[in-house]
Amino acid sequence: MNKIDRRLALGIGFAAASAAMMKPAAAQSAGYKDTTPWPGVVVRAYDAETPSLIPGFKTVSMRDVIMQPGSKTMGPPMMNAMICHIPEGELRIEQDGKTFTAKKNFVWTCNKDTKEQAHNDGNAVAIMRITDLKA
């Protein structure tokens, strides 16, 4: 059996005491609602909606579109103006007849009634974070 010195025993004791006092982190189960409008696509709408300081818009809210590899949206017209951002992954975007690649940290805008379809052609999950500007 290996010898354990006082310093090591004290360190193990403090680590065990610290672990016993800490509560496990609870998974966030409130504050958003997930829907699956298309295969491989989850829309996570966050509950918070706040007043806007931007003229012409009363409130702002946020949602994430989480897209698995090979998934796509169906291209519905936008219900309001919005700002889109890619925090993870890469998407091919078809917007009103133009196609562009939205790589990580790319930002673009859409106006009300803009038609846009997103495709995840990659091998990794992609996230499009949307800030909705509501009139």
Disulfide bonds with the S-S distance in Angstrom:
none
